[in-house]
Amino acid sequence: MRNPLFDAIAWNSDGAGIERESFRRIDAEVRPEARRRFSEAEWHVARRLVHTSADFSILDSLVFRNDPVVAGLAALRAGARIYSDSNMIRAGLSVPKLRRFHAAFSRESILCPVAEPAVAEFAAREGITRALASVRLSARELDGAVFLCGNAPLALAGLMELIADGVVRPALIIGMPVGFVNVTESKELLRLTDVPHIVLEGRRGGSPLAVAALHGIMENA
């Protein structure tokens, strides 16, 4: 006998239709007071994070400062360097979506040197993590860049140190590292800068959420 649960599946749905229906349900279920915290542009990003996590409580920790959506769109249209602190972010970003903003974007153009031998050697020599070593070795690439951090708090802290020292000024920071050590501290450093940024405060974060945030920015176009 066929289980009736199979009859509850919308077998003929396509991907675009499923996404539209998902967003419709998010818009319908979100608490009005939570929705009012965000501008229309910010809501595209916030809703994408809910879609990625299936968790409305994520909205309580999401903060936008210094008009990051406008800054992010401008940087993408200029073909700005994209830096990711994990290969998961690099793999997760949609190159076709990026190319709608600038034809030069490719998977290879997304900078993520964390696994390179030179980074490992520098990290061992300095007694630091590869995530921090990657940022320090990439300093020349980070000025005017879109910086995505969804894994290592020290990558974000290292960037903030470079900003504080006047070495670099990124176009946009997405600060969503995850974990228990250096996490909240690195995110608090973002309060000290006027660089446009999106941060998921507290311990929560992750590479999929950092990817979702940039995709949400792109949806504003």
SEZA-481111 format. One record per residue (C-alpha): residue in three letters; x, y, z. Coordinates in steps of 0.25 Angstrom, whole numbers, always signed. Example, Ala and Ser with C-alpha at 12.3 -4.5 7.8 and 13.67 -1.06 7.14 Angstrom:
<rs>
+---------+-------+-------+-------+
| residuo |     u |     v |     w |
+---------+-------+-------+-------+
|     ALA |   +49 |   -18 |   +31 |
|     SER |   +55 |    -4 |   +29 |
+---------+-------+-------+-------+
</rs>
This chain:
<rs>
+---------+-------+-------+-------+
| residuo |     u |     v |     w |
+---------+-------+-------+-------+
|     MET |    +0 |    +0 |    +0 |
|     ARG |    +6 |   +14 |    -4 |
|     ASN |    +9 |   +23 |    +8 |
|     PRO |    +0 |   +35 |    +7 |
|     LEU |   +12 |   +44 |   +10 |
|     PHE |   +16 |   +42 |    -5 |
|     ASP |    +3 |   +48 |    -9 |
|     ALA |    +7 |   +61 |    -1 |
|     ILE |   +19 |   +63 |    -9 |
|     ALA |   +18 |   +73 |   -21 |
|     TRP |   +25 |   +65 |   -31 |
|     ASN |   +24 |   +74 |   -43 |
|     SER |   +30 |   +86 |   -36 |
|     ASP |   +42 |   +93 |   -43 |
|     GLY |   +53 |   +99 |   -35 |
|     ALA |   +49 |  +114 |   -38 |
|     GLY |   +35 |  +111 |   -34 |
|     ILE |   +40 |  +104 |   -21 |
|     GLU |   +48 |  +116 |   -18 |
|     ARG |   +37 |  +126 |   -20 |
|     GLU |   +28 |  +118 |   -11 |
|     SER |   +38 |  +117 |    -1 |
|     PHE |   +40 |  +133 |    -1 |
|     ARG |   +25 |  +134 |    -1 |
|     ARG |   +24 |  +126 |   +12 |
|     ILE |   +35 |  +133 |   +19 |
|     ASP |   +28 |  +146 |   +16 |
|     ALA |   +15 |  +141 |   +21 |
|     GLU |   +21 |  +135 |   +34 |
|     VAL |   +31 |  +145 |   +38 |
|     ARG |   +28 |  +153 |   +51 |
|     PRO |   +24 |  +168 |   +46 |
|     GLU |   +33 |  +174 |   +57 |
|     ALA |   +44 |  +166 |   +51 |
|     ARG |   +41 |  +170 |   +37 |
|     ARG |   +41 |  +185 |   +41 |
|     ARG |   +55 |  +185 |   +45 |
|     PHE |   +60 |  +184 |   +31 |
|     SER |   +59 |  +193 |   +19 |
|     GLU |   +54 |  +187 |    +6 |
|     ALA |   +68 |  +185 |    +1 |
|     GLU |   +72 |  +178 |   +14 |
|     TRP |   +60 |  +169 |   +14 |
|     HIS |   +65 |  +162 |    +1 |
|     VAL |   +78 |  +158 |    +9 |
|     ALA |   +70 |  +155 |   +22 |
|     ARG |   +60 |  +146 |   +15 |
|     ARG |   +71 |  +139 |    +7 |
|     LEU |   +78 |  +135 |   +21 |
|     VAL |   +65 |  +130 |   +26 |
|     HIS |   +63 |  +122 |   +14 |
|     THR |   +77 |  +116 |   +15 |
|     SER |   +75 |  +113 |   +30 |
|     ALA |   +60 |  +111 |   +31 |
|     ASP |   +61 |  +119 |   +44 |
|     PHE |   +54 |  +132 |   +47 |
|     SER |   +62 |  +134 |   +59 |
|     ILE |   +74 |  +138 |   +51 |
|     LEU |   +67 |  +151 |   +48 |
|     ASP |   +70 |  +155 |   +63 |
|     SER |   +85 |  +155 |   +61 |
|     LEU |   +86 |  +161 |   +47 |
|     VAL |   +91 |  +175 |   +46 |
|     PHE |   +94 |  +184 |   +34 |
|     ARG |  +103 |  +196 |   +36 |
|     ASN |  +108 |  +207 |   +26 |
|     ASP |   +99 |  +204 |   +15 |
|     PRO |  +105 |  +190 |   +11 |
|     VAL |   +95 |  +187 |    +0 |
|     VAL |   +98 |  +199 |    -8 |
|     ALA |  +113 |  +197 |    -6 |
|     GLY |  +113 |  +183 |   -10 |
|     LEU |  +105 |  +185 |   -23 |
|     ALA |  +115 |  +196 |   -27 |
|     ALA |  +127 |  +187 |   -24 |
|     LEU |  +121 |  +176 |   -32 |
|     ARG |  +118 |  +185 |   -44 |
|     ALA |  +133 |  +189 |   -43 |
|     GLY |  +138 |  +175 |   -43 |
|     ALA |  +144 |  +176 |   -29 |
|     ARG |  +152 |  +165 |   -24 |
|     ILE |  +145 |  +155 |   -16 |
|     TYR |  +152 |  +149 |    -4 |
|     SER |  +147 |  +137 |    +3 |
|     ASP |  +152 |  +131 |   +16 |
|     SER |  +148 |  +117 |   +12 |
|     ASN |  +147 |  +108 |    +0 |
|     MET |  +133 |  +105 |    +3 |
|     ILE |  +129 |  +120 |    +1 |
|     ARG |  +138 |  +120 |   -12 |
|     ALA |  +130 |  +107 |   -17 |
|     GLY |  +117 |  +112 |   -13 |
|     LEU |  +116 |  +126 |   -20 |
|     SER |  +109 |  +126 |   -33 |
|     VAL |  +118 |  +130 |   -44 |
|     PRO |  +107 |  +132 |   -54 |
|     LYS |  +100 |  +142 |   -44 |
|     LEU |  +113 |  +149 |   -42 |
|     ARG |  +115 |  +151 |   -57 |
|     ARG |  +102 |  +158 |   -58 |
|     PHE |  +110 |  +169 |   -51 |
|     HIS |  +123 |  +168 |   -58 |
|     ALA |  +128 |  +159 |   -68 |
|     ALA |  +142 |  +157 |   -62 |
|     PHE |  +137 |  +149 |   -50 |
|     SER |  +140 |  +134 |   -50 |
|     ARG |  +142 |  +123 |   -40 |
|     GLU |  +157 |  +125 |   -41 |
|     SER |  +156 |  +140 |   -39 |
|     ILE |  +150 |  +138 |   -25 |
|     LEU |  +162 |  +139 |   -16 |
|     CYS |  +163 |  +128 |    -5 |
|     PRO |  +178 |  +125 |    -2 |
|     VAL |  +176 |  +117 |   +11 |
|     ALA |  +181 |  +104 |    +6 |
|     GLU |  +193 |  +109 |    -2 |
|     PRO |  +206 |  +104 |    +2 |
|     ALA |  +212 |  +118 |    +4 |
|     VAL |  +201 |  +121 |   +14 |
|     ALA |  +204 |  +108 |   +22 |
|     GLU |  +218 |  +111 |   +22 |
|     PHE |  +216 |  +126 |   +27 |
|     ALA |  +206 |  +121 |   +38 |
|     ALA |  +216 |  +111 |   +43 |
|     ARG |  +227 |  +121 |   +43 |
|     GLU |  +219 |  +132 |   +50 |
|     GLY |  +211 |  +122 |   +60 |
|     ILE |  +198 |  +127 |   +55 |
|     THR |  +186 |  +120 |   +48 |
|     ARG |  +185 |  +119 |   +33 |
|     ALA |  +173 |  +127 |   +32 |
|     LEU |  +180 |  +139 |   +39 |
|     ALA |  +192 |  +136 |   +30 |
|     SER |  +184 |  +137 |   +18 |
|     VAL |  +178 |  +150 |   +21 |
|     ARG |  +192 |  +156 |   +24 |
|     LEU |  +198 |  +151 |   +12 |
|     SER |  +187 |  +156 |    +3 |
|     ALA |  +187 |  +170 |    +9 |
|     ARG |  +190 |  +176 |    -5 |
|     GLU |  +177 |  +169 |   -11 |
|     LEU |  +168 |  +174 |    +0 |
|     ASP |  +167 |  +189 |    -3 |
|     GLY |  +154 |  +191 |    -9 |
|     ALA |  +150 |  +176 |    -9 |
|     VAL |  +137 |  +169 |    -4 |
|     PHE |  +142 |  +161 |    +8 |
|     LEU |  +134 |  +149 |   +12 |
|     CYS |  +136 |  +142 |   +25 |
|     GLY |  +128 |  +130 |   +29 |
|     ASN |  +138 |  +121 |   +36 |
|     ALA |  +150 |  +127 |   +43 |
|     PRO |  +148 |  +138 |   +53 |
|     LEU |  +163 |  +141 |   +52 |
|     ALA |  +161 |  +144 |   +37 |
|     LEU |  +151 |  +155 |   +41 |
|     ALA |  +160 |  +160 |   +53 |
|     GLY |  +172 |  +160 |   +44 |
|     LEU |  +165 |  +169 |   +33 |
|     MET |  +160 |  +178 |   +44 |
|     GLU |  +174 |  +180 |   +49 |
|     LEU |  +178 |  +184 |   +35 |
|     ILE |  +167 |  +194 |   +34 |
|     ALA |  +171 |  +200 |   +48 |
|     ASP |  +185 |  +201 |   +43 |
|     GLY |  +181 |  +208 |   +31 |
|     VAL |  +186 |  +198 |   +21 |
|     VAL |  +173 |  +194 |   +14 |
|     ARG |  +159 |  +198 |   +12 |
|     PRO |  +150 |  +188 |    +7 |
|     ALA |  +137 |  +191 |    -1 |
|     LEU |  +129 |  +182 |    +7 |
|     ILE |  +130 |  +172 |   +19 |
|     ILE |  +121 |  +160 |   +21 |
|     GLY |  +125 |  +156 |   +35 |
|     MET |  +119 |  +143 |   +39 |
|     PRO |  +130 |  +134 |   +45 |
|     VAL |  +125 |  +123 |   +54 |
|     GLY |  +130 |  +116 |   +66 |
|     PHE |  +133 |  +118 |   +81 |
|     VAL |  +147 |  +125 |   +81 |
|     ASN |  +150 |  +139 |   +76 |
|     VAL |  +136 |  +139 |   +70 |
|     THR |  +128 |  +150 |   +77 |
|     GLU |  +141 |  +158 |   +79 |
|     SER |  +144 |  +158 |   +64 |
|     LYS |  +130 |  +162 |   +61 |
|     GLU |  +130 |  +173 |   +71 |
|     LEU |  +142 |  +179 |   +64 |
|     LEU |  +133 |  +183 |   +53 |
|     ARG |  +126 |  +193 |   +61 |
|     LEU |  +139 |  +201 |   +60 |
|     THR |  +139 |  +203 |   +45 |
|     ASP |  +131 |  +211 |   +36 |
|     VAL |  +133 |  +201 |   +25 |
|     PRO |  +120 |  +196 |   +20 |
|     HIS |  +117 |  +182 |   +26 |
|     ILE |  +107 |  +171 |   +29 |
|     VAL |  +109 |  +164 |   +42 |
|     LEU |  +102 |  +152 |   +49 |
|     GLU |  +105 |  +155 |   +63 |
|     GLY |  +108 |  +145 |   +74 |
|     ARG |  +114 |  +131 |   +71 |
|     ARG |  +105 |  +127 |   +59 |
|     GLY |  +110 |  +128 |   +45 |
|     GLY |  +116 |  +119 |   +35 |
|     SER |  +120 |  +119 |   +20 |
|     PRO |  +106 |  +116 |   +14 |
|     LEU |  +101 |  +128 |   +21 |
|     ALA |  +112 |  +137 |   +16 |
|     VAL |  +109 |  +132 |    +2 |
|     ALA |   +94 |  +134 |    +4 |
|     ALA |   +97 |  +149 |    +9 |
|     LEU |  +104 |  +152 |    -4 |
|     HIS |   +94 |  +145 |   -13 |
|     GLY |   +83 |  +153 |    -5 |
|     ILE |   +91 |  +166 |    -9 |
|     MET |   +91 |  +162 |   -23 |
|     GLU |   +76 |  +160 |   -23 |
|     ASN |   +74 |  +175 |   -21 |
|     ALA |   +78 |  +177 |   -35 |
+---------+-------+-------+-------+
</rs>
